[in-house]
Amino acid sequence: MAKPNMGQLMKQVQQMQADMTKAQQELETEVVQATAGGGSVKVEITGALELKSLTIDPAAIDPEDAELLQDLVIAAVNEAIRAAQELAAKKMEAASGGLGGPGGLGALGLPGF
């Protein structure tokens, strides 16, 4: 069995780290949307989980039922967070070549994985 070339391995790890850093930076600008209540509440959030916008259709504002509106906002925000996390997971998976997840390079304690 051939010995691994440590220099080549380190170059690959450094490239993977650079790819993951780039993916994280891209996530800061990518935006996902989610809606609730048939579109009466719309949320936009970045891949870095920063809320960018919250739009509420005036027809959804019922002073007699603020709880319904609150539930719609929570549902839309949670769905947007889920979508952003899914986007982040896909980008990190692609950047790490599948090695960033459980049992991958992260399990070795390498920073950034």
N, C-alpha and C positions, 0 to 999 in steps of 0.2 A: 504494500500500500504506500503510495507516494505521500511525502510530508507536505502539509499545506504551506503555501508560500505566504508567510506572515505579512510581508510588504503588500502583496496583492490583496490579501484579506483586509488589511487596514484601509487601503484605498477604496475598497468596496464599501466598507462601513462608513467612511467619510462621505462617499457619494450618497449613500442612503440617508445619512444625517442631513446633507444639503438638500436632498429631494424632500425630506420630511419638513424641513424648515420652510422651503418654498411652498409646500402644500398648506402649511399652517398660515402662511402669509396670504395665500389665495383665499383661504376660508374667511379671512377678515373682510373680504370684499364681496364674496358670493352671498346672495340673498335667497332665502326660501320663503314661501308664502303658505299660510294656512288660513282656513276660514271656519266659521261655525255659524249655526243658525241660518243655513241656506245662503251664506254669503253676507249676512247682516253685520258680522264682525270679521274683519280681515287683519291679519298680523303679518308683518315682514320681519324676519330675523336673520342676522348674518350667520355664517357657518361657525363663527367664533362666539355664538350665543348672545349677540348684542341686539336688543330690540331696536329696529329702525323705524317702524311705523305701526300704528294701531288706528284702524279706520272703523268707525261705527256708523252704520246707516241710521239716520235720524228716526226712521220708522221703528227701530229697535229700542228706542228710548221711551220707556213707559214708567213715569214717576210712581205708578202704583205697583210696579213689579221690578224694582231695581235688582232683586236677587237673580232674576232670569238673565238680565244683562251681565251681571257679574259672572254667572256660570258660563255664558257664551264667551266672555273674554278669557276666562281661565281655560276653557276648552281649546280656543284658538291658539293661545300662547303655548299650551302644553303640546299641541300638535305641531306647532312650528319648531319648538325645541326638539321634539322627536325627529322631525325631518332634518334639522340642522345637524343633529348628532349622527344621523344616518349618513348624511353627506360627508361629515368629517371622518367617519369610520371608513367610508369608501376611498376617500383621498389618502388617508394614512395607510390603508391597505395597499393601495397602488404605489405609494412612495416607498414603502418598506419592502415591497416584493412579497408581502404576506408574512413577514417576519416580525412585525410589530405587535402582534396580538398575544394572547395568553400562550405561554410556552415558547414564544419567539425570543427575539433579542431583548425584549423588555424583561423577561424572566432572568436574563443574565446580569441585570442591573446596569446596563449600558444607558447613559444619559440620553434623553430624547426618544427613547423607545418604550 
